[in-house]
Amino acid sequence: MFPFKSPIENFDKKFVVGTSVLIRQTPDKGLKSLLRTVCLFSAKSSVVHRIFYIHENEETEVLCKQTALMLPQISLETARLILRPIAFTDAPAIQKLASDRAIADIMISIPHPYPEGEAENYISRKIAEFQNGQSVAFAIECQQEKLVRGAIEIRDIDREHSGAELSFWLGVESWGKGYMSEALPLMLEFGFENLHLNRLYAYHMLRNPASGKVLQKNGFIQEGVLRQRVRKWEVFEDVVLLAILYRDWKHQTED
Protein backbone atom coordinates (compact mmCIF):
# COMPACT_ATOMS: atom_id res chain seq x y z
CA MET A 1 0.00 0.00 0.00
CA PHE A 2 1.35 3.41 -0.98
CA PRO A 3 0.09 6.61 0.69
CA PHE A 4 -0.58 9.62 -1.48
CA LYS A 5 1.90 12.43 -0.89
CA SER A 6 -0.72 15.16 -1.15
CA PRO A 7 -4.44 15.10 -0.28
CA ILE A 8 -7.10 14.52 -2.92
CA GLU A 9 -10.30 16.33 -2.06
CA ASN A 10 -13.91 15.50 -2.89
CA PHE A 11 -13.41 11.76 -3.40
CA ASP A 12 -14.99 9.20 -1.16
CA LYS A 13 -12.35 6.42 -1.49
CA LYS A 14 -8.73 6.20 -2.64
CA PHE A 15 -6.26 3.37 -2.34
CA VAL A 16 -3.39 1.69 -4.18
CA VAL A 17 -3.42 -1.97 -5.15
CA GLY A 18 -0.18 -3.49 -6.46
CA THR A 19 0.85 -1.26 -9.33
CA SER A 20 -2.58 0.16 -10.08
CA VAL A 21 -4.14 3.24 -8.55
CA LEU A 22 -7.84 2.63 -8.06
CA ILE A 23 -10.01 5.60 -7.11
CA ARG A 24 -13.75 5.64 -6.55
CA GLN A 25 -15.04 9.03 -7.58
CA THR A 26 -18.08 10.76 -6.17
CA PRO A 27 -20.14 11.96 -9.21
CA ASP A 28 -19.64 15.52 -10.45
CA LYS A 29 -16.49 16.19 -8.43
CA GLY A 30 -13.35 17.79 -9.84
CA LEU A 31 -11.94 15.13 -12.16
CA LYS A 32 -9.16 17.21 -13.73
CA SER A 33 -7.77 18.09 -10.31
CA LEU A 34 -7.69 14.37 -9.50
CA LEU A 35 -5.83 13.55 -12.70
CA ARG A 36 -3.10 16.07 -11.97
CA THR A 37 -2.60 14.77 -8.46
CA VAL A 38 -2.48 11.13 -9.50
CA CYS A 39 -0.03 11.83 -12.34
CA LEU A 40 2.40 13.48 -9.94
CA PHE A 41 2.18 10.50 -7.60
CA SER A 42 2.53 8.00 -10.43
CA ALA A 43 5.54 9.69 -12.02
CA LYS A 44 7.35 9.88 -8.69
CA SER A 45 6.77 6.26 -7.80
CA SER A 46 7.46 4.87 -11.29
CA VAL A 47 5.29 1.85 -10.50
CA VAL A 48 1.86 2.69 -11.89
CA HIS A 49 0.99 1.22 -15.28
CA ARG A 50 -2.76 1.64 -15.49
CA ILE A 51 -5.18 4.00 -13.78
CA PHE A 52 -8.84 3.03 -13.53
CA TYR A 53 -11.73 5.30 -12.56
CA ILE A 54 -15.04 3.96 -11.32
CA HIS A 55 -17.51 6.38 -12.86
CA GLU A 56 -20.42 6.22 -15.24
CA ASN A 57 -19.31 9.22 -17.28
CA GLU A 58 -17.74 8.09 -20.58
CA GLU A 59 -15.38 11.07 -20.60
CA THR A 60 -13.76 9.73 -17.44
CA GLU A 61 -12.59 6.59 -19.25
CA VAL A 62 -11.09 8.62 -22.11
CA LEU A 63 -9.19 10.84 -19.69
CA CYS A 64 -8.02 7.75 -17.86
CA LYS A 65 -6.42 6.33 -21.02
CA GLN A 66 -4.72 9.63 -21.80
CA THR A 67 -3.34 9.79 -18.28
CA ALA A 68 -1.89 6.27 -18.49
CA LEU A 69 0.12 7.32 -21.57
CA MET A 70 1.75 10.13 -19.58
CA LEU A 71 3.43 7.86 -17.04
CA PRO A 72 7.22 7.81 -17.52
CA GLN A 73 9.64 4.91 -17.68
CA ILE A 74 12.75 5.31 -15.58
CA SER A 75 16.37 4.60 -16.57
CA LEU A 76 18.76 2.33 -14.64
CA GLU A 77 22.53 2.72 -14.40
CA THR A 78 25.47 0.44 -13.60
CA ALA A 79 29.17 1.23 -13.56
CA ARG A 80 29.39 0.76 -17.34
CA LEU A 81 25.83 0.63 -18.63
CA ILE A 82 22.67 2.68 -18.94
CA LEU A 83 19.40 0.77 -19.25
CA ARG A 84 17.07 3.37 -20.70
CA PRO A 85 13.64 3.36 -22.32
CA ILE A 86 13.83 1.95 -25.82
CA ALA A 87 13.15 4.59 -28.50
CA PHE A 88 12.70 4.81 -32.27
CA THR A 89 16.17 6.38 -32.53
CA ASP A 90 17.52 2.95 -31.51
CA ALA A 91 16.08 1.30 -34.62
CA PRO A 92 19.25 1.45 -36.80
CA ALA A 93 21.43 -0.06 -34.06
CA ILE A 94 18.91 -2.78 -33.21
CA GLN A 95 18.39 -3.57 -36.90
CA LYS A 96 22.13 -4.03 -37.38
CA LEU A 97 22.74 -6.07 -34.22
CA ALA A 98 19.71 -8.33 -34.60
CA SER A 99 20.53 -9.05 -38.25
CA ASP A 100 23.54 -11.12 -37.19
CA ARG A 101 22.69 -14.79 -37.70
CA ALA A 102 24.49 -15.67 -34.46
CA ILE A 103 21.88 -13.66 -32.51
CA ALA A 104 18.92 -15.33 -34.20
CA ASP A 105 20.55 -18.72 -33.66
CA ILE A 106 20.22 -18.50 -29.87
CA MET A 107 17.12 -16.30 -29.56
CA ILE A 108 13.72 -17.94 -29.74
CA SER A 109 11.90 -14.82 -30.91
CA ILE A 110 14.39 -13.25 -33.37
CA PRO A 111 14.10 -14.40 -37.01
CA HIS A 112 16.80 -14.59 -39.66
CA PRO A 113 17.03 -12.90 -42.03
CA TYR A 114 15.88 -10.03 -39.85
CA PRO A 115 13.31 -8.25 -42.05
CA GLU A 116 13.98 -4.68 -43.12
CA GLY A 117 12.04 -2.35 -40.83
CA GLU A 118 11.56 -5.04 -38.17
CA ALA A 119 13.43 -2.97 -35.58
CA GLU A 120 10.88 -0.16 -35.95
CA ASN A 121 8.06 -2.69 -35.64
CA TYR A 122 9.65 -4.17 -32.52
CA ILE A 123 10.07 -0.76 -30.88
CA SER A 124 6.51 0.22 -31.77
CA ARG A 125 5.21 -2.97 -30.12
CA LYS A 126 7.28 -2.39 -27.00
CA ILE A 127 6.04 1.19 -26.61
CA ALA A 128 2.42 0.08 -27.05
CA GLU A 129 2.88 -2.75 -24.56
CA PHE A 130 4.41 -0.38 -22.03
CA GLN A 131 1.49 1.99 -22.37
CA ASN A 132 -0.86 -0.94 -21.77
CA GLY A 133 1.10 -2.15 -18.75
CA GLN A 134 2.16 -5.37 -20.48
CA SER A 135 5.93 -4.93 -20.67
CA VAL A 136 8.87 -2.65 -19.94
CA ALA A 137 11.73 -2.67 -22.48
CA PHE A 138 15.16 -1.10 -22.10
CA ALA A 139 17.95 -0.45 -24.56
CA ILE A 140 21.32 -1.53 -23.14
CA GLU A 141 23.76 1.30 -23.78
CA CYS A 142 27.43 1.71 -22.86
CA GLN A 143 27.98 4.85 -20.83
CA GLN A 144 31.27 5.82 -22.45
CA GLU A 145 30.61 5.12 -26.12
CA LYS A 146 26.85 5.82 -25.99
CA LEU A 147 26.35 2.78 -28.20
CA VAL A 148 23.39 0.41 -28.01
CA ARG A 149 24.63 -3.09 -27.19
CA GLY A 150 21.33 -4.96 -26.98
CA ALA A 151 17.96 -5.01 -25.24
CA ILE A 152 16.43 -6.33 -22.03
CA GLU A 153 12.76 -6.43 -21.09
CA ILE A 154 10.21 -7.62 -18.60
CA ARG A 155 7.24 -8.75 -20.67
CA ASP A 156 3.94 -10.61 -20.56
CA ILE A 157 3.22 -9.01 -17.20
CA ASP A 158 0.45 -10.94 -15.47
CA ARG A 159 -1.09 -8.69 -12.82
CA GLU A 160 -3.45 -11.34 -11.48
CA HIS A 161 -0.62 -13.68 -10.55
CA SER A 162 2.19 -11.07 -10.22
CA GLY A 163 4.51 -12.75 -12.70
CA ALA A 164 6.38 -11.84 -15.88
CA GLU A 165 9.05 -13.05 -18.29
CA LEU A 166 12.58 -11.64 -18.34
CA SER A 167 14.13 -11.62 -21.82
CA PHE A 168 17.47 -10.20 -23.00
CA TRP A 169 20.07 -10.29 -25.76
CA LEU A 170 23.40 -8.66 -26.59
CA GLY A 171 25.14 -8.05 -29.90
CA VAL A 172 27.92 -10.52 -30.69
CA GLU A 173 30.66 -7.93 -30.09
CA SER A 174 29.44 -7.53 -26.50
CA TRP A 175 29.55 -11.21 -25.59
CA GLY A 176 31.93 -12.26 -22.84
CA LYS A 177 32.33 -8.79 -21.32
CA GLY A 178 30.10 -9.28 -18.29
CA TYR A 179 27.48 -6.78 -19.42
CA MET A 180 24.53 -9.03 -18.67
CA SER A 181 25.87 -9.94 -15.25
CA GLU A 182 25.95 -6.21 -14.60
CA ALA A 183 22.45 -5.52 -15.94
CA LEU A 184 20.49 -8.40 -14.41
CA PRO A 185 20.68 -7.34 -10.74
CA LEU A 186 19.16 -3.97 -11.64
CA MET A 187 16.39 -5.61 -13.66
CA LEU A 188 15.55 -7.95 -10.80
CA GLU A 189 15.35 -5.06 -8.38
CA PHE A 190 13.19 -3.14 -10.86
CA GLY A 191 10.86 -6.09 -11.37
CA PHE A 192 10.42 -6.90 -7.70
CA GLU A 193 10.58 -3.46 -6.09
CA ASN A 194 9.15 -1.16 -8.79
CA LEU A 195 6.72 -3.49 -10.56
CA HIS A 196 5.96 -5.45 -7.38
CA LEU A 197 6.13 -8.82 -9.09
CA ASN A 198 6.32 -12.06 -7.16
CA ARG A 199 7.90 -14.24 -9.85
CA LEU A 200 10.19 -13.65 -12.81
CA TYR A 201 10.88 -16.45 -15.25
CA ALA A 202 13.14 -16.82 -18.27
CA TYR A 203 13.73 -19.26 -21.12
CA HIS A 204 16.80 -20.29 -23.07
CA MET A 205 17.46 -23.01 -25.61
CA LEU A 206 19.17 -26.02 -24.09
CA ARG A 207 22.14 -25.67 -26.44
CA ASN A 208 22.74 -22.10 -25.19
CA PRO A 209 24.00 -22.78 -21.64
CA ALA A 210 25.65 -19.33 -21.34
CA SER A 211 22.28 -17.66 -20.80
CA GLY A 212 21.41 -20.23 -18.15
CA LYS A 213 24.66 -19.62 -16.29
CA VAL A 214 24.15 -15.87 -16.01
CA LEU A 215 20.57 -16.41 -14.81
CA GLN A 216 21.59 -18.98 -12.21
CA LYS A 217 24.38 -16.68 -11.06
CA ASN A 218 21.65 -14.16 -10.24
CA GLY A 219 19.47 -16.58 -8.29
CA PHE A 220 17.28 -18.18 -10.96
CA ILE A 221 16.47 -21.84 -10.40
CA GLN A 222 15.88 -24.30 -13.22
CA GLU A 223 12.30 -25.53 -13.07
CA GLY A 224 12.31 -27.87 -16.03
CA VAL A 225 13.08 -28.59 -19.66
CA LEU A 226 10.33 -28.10 -22.24
CA ARG A 227 11.06 -30.78 -24.80
CA GLN A 228 11.05 -29.62 -28.41
CA ARG A 229 9.26 -26.43 -27.32
CA VAL A 230 10.33 -24.36 -30.36
CA ARG A 231 11.40 -24.92 -33.94
CA LYS A 232 14.56 -23.15 -35.10
CA TRP A 233 16.09 -23.65 -38.54
CA GLU A 234 13.52 -26.44 -39.08
CA VAL A 235 14.82 -28.30 -36.00
CA PHE A 236 12.73 -28.74 -32.86
CA GLU A 237 14.67 -27.42 -29.86
CA ASP A 238 14.44 -28.17 -26.15
CA VAL A 239 13.97 -25.07 -24.00
CA VAL A 240 15.01 -24.59 -20.37
CA LEU A 241 12.67 -22.79 -17.96
CA LEU A 242 14.15 -20.93 -14.98
CA ALA A 243 12.53 -18.64 -12.41
CA ILE A 244 13.21 -16.59 -9.31
CA LEU A 245 10.72 -15.63 -6.60
CA TYR A 246 10.58 -12.36 -4.73
CA ARG A 247 11.24 -14.06 -1.39
CA ASP A 248 14.38 -15.76 -2.73
CA TRP A 249 15.65 -12.55 -4.35
CA LYS A 250 15.02 -10.63 -1.13
CA HIS A 251 16.90 -13.23 0.88
CA GLN A 252 19.94 -13.20 -1.41
CA THR A 253 20.11 -9.38 -1.46
CA GLU A 254 20.08 -9.29 2.34
CA ASP A 255 22.92 -11.80 2.70
Beta strands, then each sheet from edge to edge (+ up, - down):
strand 1: 13-17
strand 2: 20-24
strand 3: 50-54
strand 4: 76-77
strand 5: 81-85
strand 6: 136-142
strand 7: 148-158
strand 8: 163-170
strand 9: 199-205
strand 10: 221-232
strand 11: 235-245
sheet 1: 1+ 2- 3-
sheet 2: 4+ 5- 6+ 7- 8+ 9+ 11- 10+
end
